[in-house]
Amino acid sequence: MIQYVEGDILLSKAKAIAHGVAANDPMDQGLAQSLHKEYPAMHKDYHHWCHTAHPKPGEAWLWGNADGRFIINLITQEGGYSDGRRPGKASTANVNHALRSLKKIISKEGLTSLALPRLATGVGGMKWEDIDTLIQNQLGELDIPVFVYQRFVSGQPAKEAL
């Protein structure tokens, strides 16, 4: 069940936070930057995974913290870091495939709640209306709370109904 909320996603009570990135992303912008600062080990482990697994857009990678919080990196953008280029924009196909990968992770890991930003609309360059439709189609029938953070408000917890 999808719930639209506003607030600071880093204060979410959800078991997992998912966000969009590119392979080998330096995570120096937006939510990725905040997650990088909050969980530096996640950033290091993500880069190790990228260098060993060579992931493609549409894949997803789960990282767990000792406090029981999970971060799910959804590869919604084309890469480009191996030769110094910035990541490309997100695409509908990449986001759709990444959301399918996310669903598989939720099922496999038995995650009980999820928080998402306005996925792929910042650095990814997508229109929210298009992404919202994909989220509804891919995650709308899950039996867990899915909190979609439509508006970021720093330091304010969202009203999440767990």
PAZAPA-4460 file (N, C-alpha, C; in steps of 0.05 Angstrom, whole numbers, plus 32768, in hexadecimal, padded with zeros to 4 digits):
% residues 162
    n_x    n_y    n_z   ca_x   ca_y   ca_z    c_x    c_y    c_z   seq   type   mol
   8011   7FE8   8000   8000   8000   8000   8012   8019   8000     1      M     A
   800D   802A   7FED   801D   8042   7FEA   8011   8059   7FF9     2      I     A
   8022   8066   8009   801A   807E   8018   802D   8095   800F     3      Q     A
   8021   80AB   8007   8030   80C3   7FFF   8034   80D4   8018     4      Y     A
   804D   80DB   801D   8054   80EA   8035   8067   8101   802E     5      V     A
   806B   8112   8041   8080   8127   803E   8090   8128   8058     6      E     A
   80A9   812E   8056   80BB   812F   806D   80D7   8127   8065     7      G     A
   80E7   8120   8078   8103   8118   8074   8105   80FA   8073     8      D     A
   810B   80EF   805C   810B   80D2   8058   8120   80C5   8069     9      I     A
   8135   80D3   8071   8149   80C7   8083   813E   80C2   809F    10      L     A
   8127   80CE   80A5   811A   80CA   80BF   8104   80B5   80BD    11      L     A
   8101   80A9   80A6   80EC   8095   80A2   80EF   807E   80B5    12      S     A
   80D9   8072   80BD   80D8   805B   80CE   80D7   8041   80BE    13      K     A
   80D7   8044   80A3   80D6   802D   8091   80EF   801C   8095    14      A     A
   80EC   8002   8090   8102   7FEF   8093   8117   7FF4   807D    15      K     A
   810F   7FFE   8066   8122   8003   8050   811C   801D   8043    16      A     A
   8132   802A   8039   8130   8041   8028   813C   803A   800D    17      I     A
   812D   803F   7FF8   8137   803A   7FDD   813B   8055   7FCF    18      A     A
   8150   8056   7FBF   8155   806F   7FB0   8163   8068   7F96    19      H     A
   8162   807B   7F83   816D   8076   7F68   818A   8080   7F66    20      G     A
   819B   8070   7F59   81B7   8077   7F54   81BF   806C   7F39    21      V     A
   81D8   8072   7F32   81E5   8065   7F1B   81FA   8052   7F26    22      A     A
   8203   8040   7F15   8218   802E   7F1D   8231   8040   7F23    23      A     A
   8240   8039   7F38   8258   8048   7F40   8252   8065   7F46    24      N     A
   823A   806B   7F4D   8231   8087   7F54   8242   8092   7F6B    25      D     A
   824D   80AA   7F69   825B   80B6   7F80   8249   80BE   7F97    26      P     A
   822F   80BD   7F92   821B   80C5   7FA6   8221   80E0   7FB2    27      M     A
   8224   80F4   7FA1   822B   810F   7FAA   8215   8123   7FA5    28      D     A
   81FC   8119   7FA0   81E5   812B   7F9B   81CC   8120   7FA8    29      Q     A
   81BA   8131   7FB1   81A0   8129   7FBA   819F   8115   7FD0    30      G     A
   818B   8103   7FD0   8188   80EF   7FE5   81A1   80DD   7FE6    31      L     A
   81AC   80D6   7FCF   81C3   80C4   7FCF   81DA   80D0   7FE0    32      A     A
   81DE   80EA   7FDD   81F2   80F8   7FED   81EC   80F6   800B    33      Q     A
   81D4   80FA   8013   81CC   80F8   802F   81D0   80DB   8039    34      S     A
   81C9   80C7   8029   81CC   80AC   8031   81EA   80A5   8033    35      L     A
   81FA   80B0   8021   8217   80AC   8021   8223   80B6   803B    36      H     A
   821A   80CE   8043   8224   80DA   805C   821A   80CA   8075    37      K     A
   8201   80C2   8074   81F5   80B3   808B   8201   8097   808E    38      E     A
   8206   808A   8077   820F   806E   8076   8228   806C   8064    39      Y     A
   823F   8076   806D   8257   8075   805B   825F   8058   8054    40      P     A
   825A   8045   8065   8260   8029   805F   824F   801F   8047    41      A     A
   8236   8029   8045   8225   8021   802F   8231   802A   8015    42      M     A
   823B   8043   8015   8247   804E   7FFC   8260   803D   7FF4    43      H     A
   8270   8037   8007   8288   8027   8002   8281   800B   7FF7    44      K     A
   826E   7FFE   8005   8265   7FE4   7FFC   8258   7FE4   7FE1    45      D     A
   8248   7FF9   7FDB   823B   7FFC   7FC1   8250   7FFD   7FAB    46      Y     A
   8265   800D   7FAF   827A   800E   7F9A   8289   7FF4   7F97    47      H     A
   828D   7FE6   7FAD   8299   7FCB   7FAB   8287   7FB9   7F9A    48      H     A
   826D   7FB9   7FA0   825A   7FA9   7F91   825B   7FB1   7F73    49      W     A
   825A   7FCA   7F6D   825B   7FD3   7F51   8274   7FC9   7F43    50      C     A
   828B   7FCB   7F50   82A4   7FC2   7F43   82A5   7FA4   7F3F    51      H     A
   8297   7F95   7F50   8298   7F78   7F4D   8281   7F6D   7F3D    52      T     A
   8269   7F79   7F3F   8252   7F6E   7F31   824C   7F7B   7F17    53      A     A
   8257   7F93   7F12   8252   7FA2   7EF9   8234   7FA4   7EF3    54      H     A
   8224   7FAF   7F05   8207   7FB0   7F02   81FE   7FC1   7EEA    55      P     A
   81E7   7FBA   7EE0   81DB   7FC8   7ECA   81C3   7FD9   7ED4    56      K     A
   81BB   7FEE   7EC6   81A3   7FFC   7ECE   818C   7FE9   7ED0    57      P     A
   817C   7FEE   7EE4   8164   7FDD   7EEA   8169   7FCA   7F00    58      G     A
   8182   7FC7   7F09   8188   7FB5   7F1F   8185   7FC4   7F39    59      E     A
   8186   7FB5   7F4F   8184   7FC1   7F6A   8197   7FB2   7F7C    60      A     A
   81A1   7FC1   7F90   81B3   7FB5   7FA4   81AB   7FBD   7FC0    61      W     A
   81A9   7FA9   7FD1   81A0   7FAC   7FED   81B9   7FAD   7FFF    62      L     A
   81B8   7FC1   8011   81CD   7FC4   8026   81BF   7FC6   8041    63      W     A
   81C9   7FB7   8054   81BE   7FB7   806F   81D1   7FC3   8083    64      G     A
   81C6   7FD4   8095   81D6   7FE0   80AA   81D2   7FD0   80C4    65      N     A
   81E5   7FD3   80D7   81E3   7FC5   80F0   81CA   7FCC   8100    66      A     A
   81BF   7FE4   80FB   81A7   7FED   810A   818D   7FE1   80FE    67      D     A
   8190   7FD0   80EA   8178   7FC3   80DE   816C   7FD2   80C7    68      G     A
   8177   7FE9   80C0   816D   7FF9   80A9   817A   7FEE   808F    69      R     A
   816A   7FEE   807A   8174   7FE5   8060   8173   7FFD   804D    70      F     A
   8187   7FFE   803B   8188   8012   8025   8188   8001   800C    71      I     A
   8176   8009   7FF9   8175   7FFB   7FE0   817C   800F   7FCA    72      I     A
   8192   8009   7FBD   819B   801A   7FA7   818F   8010   7F8D    73      N     A
   817E   8020   7F81   8171   8019   7F68   8180   8026   7F51    74      L     A
   818A   8016   7F3F   819A   8021   7F29   8187   802A   7F13    75      I     A
   817F   8044   7F15   816C   8050   7F03   8179   805F   7EED    76      T     A
   8193   8065   7EEF   81A1   8075   7EDC   81B8   8065   7ECF    77      Q     A
   81BE   806D   7EB7   81D5   8062   7EA9   81EE   806B   7EB9    78      E     A
   8202   805A   7EB9   821B   8060   7EC6   822C   8073   7EB6    79      G     A
   8246   8072   7EB9   8257   8084   7EAA   8270   808C   7EBA    80      G     A
   8273   8081   7ED2   8289   808A   7EE3   82A4   807E   7EDC    81      Y     A
   82A4   8068   7ECD   82BE   805B   7EC8   82D1   806D   7EB8    82      S     A
   82C6   807F   7EA8   82D7   8091   7E99   82D3   80AE   7EA1    83      D     A
   82C9   80B3   7EB9   82C7   80CE   7EC3   82AD   80DD   7EBC    84      G     A
   829B   80D1   7EAC   8282   80DE   7EA5   826E   80DD   7EBC    85      R     A
   825D   80F0   7EBD   8247   80F0   7ED1   8232   80DC   7EC8    86      R     A
   8220   80D4   7EDA   820C   80C0   7ED2   81F8   80CC   7EBE    87      P     A
   81EC   80BB   7EAF   81D7   80C4   7E9C   81BD   80C8   7EAB    88      G     A
   81A9   80D0   7E9D   818F   80D3   7EA9   8182   80B8   7EAC    89      K     A
   816D   80B7   7EBD   815E   809F   7EC1   814C   809B   7EA8    90      A     A
   8141   8083   7EA5   812E   807D   7E90   8117   806D   7E9C    91      S     A
   8101   806F   7E8E   80E9   8060   7E97   80EF   8042   7E99    92      T     A
   80FD   8037   7E86   8103   801B   7E86   8115   8014   7E9E    93      A     A
   812A   8024   7EA3   813C   801F   7EB9   812D   8020   7ED4    94      N     A
   811C   8034   7ED7   810D   8037   7EF0   80FA   801F   7EF4    95      V     A
   80EC   8018   7EDF   80D9   8002   7EE0   80E8   7FE8   7EE8    96      N     A
   80FE   7FE2   7EDB   810E   7FCA   7EE1   8118   7FCB   7EFE    97      H     A
   8122   7FE3   7F07   812C   7FE5   7F22   8116   7FE1   7F36    98      A     A
   80FD   7FEA   7F31   80E7   7FE6   7F43   80E0   7FC8   7F44    99      L     A
   80E2   7FBA   7F2E   80DE   7F9D   7F2E   80F3   7F8F   7F3F   100      R     A
   810C   7F98   7F3C   8121   7F8D   7F4D   811C   7F93   7F6A   101      S     A
   8112   7FAA   7F70   810B   7FB2   7F8B   80F6   7F9F   7F97   102      L     A
   80E1   7F9A   7F87   80CC   7F87   7F90   80D7   7F6C   7F97   103      K     A
   80EA   7F62   7F87   80F6   7F48   7F8D   8106   7F49   7FA7   104      K     A
   8114   7F5F   7FAC   8123   7F62   7FC5   8110   7F63   7FDD   105      I     A
   80FA   7F72   7FDB   80E7   7F74   7FF0   80DC   7F58   7FF7   106      I     A
   80D5   7F49   7FE3   80CA   7F2E   7FE7   80E0   7F1B   7FF3   107      S     A
   80F7   7F1B   7FE8   810C   7F09   7FF1   8115   7F0E   800D   108      K     A
   8117   7F28   8014   8121   7F30   802E   810B   7F33   8043   109      E     A
   80F2   7F32   803B   80DC   7F34   804D   80DB   7F50   805A   110      G     A
   80E1   7F64   804A   80E0   7F80   8054   80C4   7F88   805B   111      L     A
   80C0   7F96   8070   80A5   7F9C   807A   809C   7FB8   8074   112      T     A
   80AD   7FCA   806B   80A5   7FE5   8063   80BC   7FF1   8052   113      S     A
   80B4   8005   8042   80C7   8011   802F   80C2   802F   802D   114      L     A
   80D7   803F   802B   80D5   805B   8025   80E3   8061   800B   115      A     A
   80D6   8071   7FFB   80E1   8079   7FE0   80DF   8097   7FDE   116      L     A
   80F3   80A4   7FD1   80F1   80C0   7FC9   80E1   80C2   7FAF   117      P     A
   80E0   80DA   7FA4   80D5   80DD   7F89   80EB   80D3   7F76   118      R     A
   80EC   80BA   7F74   8101   80AA   7F67   8107   80B5   7F4A   119      L     A
   8120   80B9   7F44   812A   80BF   7F29   8121   80DB   7F1F   120      A     A
   8116   80EC   7F30   810C   8106   7F27   8120   811D   7F2C   121      T     A
   8134   8118   7F3C   8149   812C   7F41   815F   812A   7F2C   122      G     A
   8175   811E   7F34   818B   811A   7F22   8183   8109   7F0A   123      V     A
   8170   80F7   7F0E   8167   80E5   7EF9   8158   80F3   7EE2   124      G     A
   814B   810A   7EE9   813F   811B   7ED4   8123   8112   7ECA   125      G     A
   8116   80FF   7ED8   80FC   80F5   7ECF   80E6   8107   7EDA   126      M     A
   80CE   8104   7ECD   80B6   8112   7ED7   80A8   8101   7EEC   127      K     A
   80A0   810E   7F02   8094   8100   7F18   807B   80F0   7F0F   128      W     A
   806B   80FB   7EFE   8053   80ED   7EF6   8059   80D2   7EEA   129      E     A
   806E   80D1   7EDA   8076   80B7   7ECD   8080   80A3   7EE2   130      D     A
   8090   80AD   7EF5   809C   809C   7F09   8086   8092   7F1D   131      I     A
   8074   80A4   7F24   805E   809C   7F36   804E   8085   7F2A   132      D     A
   8049   8087   7F11   803A   8071   7F03   8049   8057   7F05   133      T     A
   8063   8057   7F01   8073   803F   7F03   8073   8034   7F20   134      L     A
   8075   8046   7F34   8074   803D   7F50   8059   8030   7F56   135      I     A
   8043   803D   7F4D   8029   8032   7F51   8026   8016   7F45   136      Q     A
   8030   8013   7F2C   802E   7FFA   7F1E   803F   7FE4   7F2B   137      N     A
   8057   7FEB   7F33   8069   7FD7   7F3E   8066   7FD1   7F5B   138      Q     A
   805F   7FE5   7F6B   805F   7FE2   7F88   8043   7FE5   7F95   139      L     A
   8030   7FED   7F85   8015   7FF3   7F90   8007   7FDC   7F9D   140      G     A
   800D   7FC3   7F96   7FFF   7FAC   7FA1   800F   7F9E   7FB7   141      E     A
   8026   7FAA   7FBF   8035   7F9E   7FD5   8025   7F9F   7FEF   142      L     A
   8029   7F8C   8000   801A   7F8A   8019   802A   7F98   8030   143      D     A
   803C   7FAA   8029   804B   7FB8   803D   8047   7FD6   8039   144      I     A
   804C   7FE6   804D   804A   8003   8049   8062   800C   8037   145      P     A
   805B   801B   8022   806F   8028   8011   806B   8046   8013   146      V     A
   807D   8054   8020   807B   8070   8024   808A   807F   800E   147      F     A
   807C   808E   7FFE   8087   809D   7FE8   8089   80BA   7FF2   148      V     A
   80A2   80C3   7FF5   80A7   80DE   7FFF   80A4   80F2   7FE7   149      Y     A
   808D   80FF   7FE6   8088   8111   7FD0   8095   812C   7FD4   150      Q     A
   809A   8133   7FED   80A7   814D   7FF2   80BA   814A   8009   151      R     A
   80D3   8153   8005   80E7   8152   801A   80E5   816A   802C   152      F     A
   80E4   8164   8047   80E4   8179   805B   80F9   8171   806F   153      V     A
   8110   817F   806E   8127   8178   807F   8120   8178   809D   154      S     A
   8127   8162   80AA   8124   8160   80C7   8108   815A   80D0   155      G     A
   80F5   8156   80BD   80D9   8151   80C5   80D2   8134   80BF   156      Q     A
   80CA   8125   80D4   80C1   8109   80CF   80A6   810A   80C0   157      P     A
   80A3   80F7   80AE   808A   80F5   809F   8075   80E7   80B1   158      A     A
   805C   80EA   80AA   8046   80DC   80B8   8042   80C1   80AA   159      K     A
   8052   80AD   80B2   8051   8093   80A7   803F   8081   80B7   160      E     A
   802C   8074   80AA   801B   8061   80B8   8026   8045   80B3   161      A     A
   8035   803B   80C7   8041   8020   80C4   802E   800A   80CC   162      L     A
***
